[in-house]
Amino acid sequence: MFGTIWMFSDQIDDEDILFAQRSFITIKMAIYYYQMSYKSVTRAADRAGAIYKLHKKVLIKRSIIEDYLRKNGKDGRKKVCAK
């Protein structure tokens, strides 16, 4: 198996697997999956540089936005590790 998704196979369901197979997602899909508001999703995608426009359709590169959310969290503030 390629990637690291197999390591978490006991924690994910079919919806997560289908979502992980996509390279680009719509704003509506991001709102539903990440449980964020429209404004939060568009702000995070813009700050991350993950927005791609194809004529009138707006797509978000999933790998870029996920890296941004891992580093900065959903609220946009950088995560600080307490020691």
Sequence and secondary structure as in RCSB ss.txt:
>XXXX:A:sequence
MFGTIWMFSDQIDDEDILFAQRSFITIKMAIYYYQMSYKSVTRAADRAGAIYKLHKKVLIKRSIIEDYLRKNGKD
GRKKVCAK
>XXXX:A:secstr
  SSGGGGTTT  HHHHHHHT SEEEHHHHHHHHT  HHHHHHHHHHHT EEEETTEEEEEHHHHHHHHHHH TT
SS      
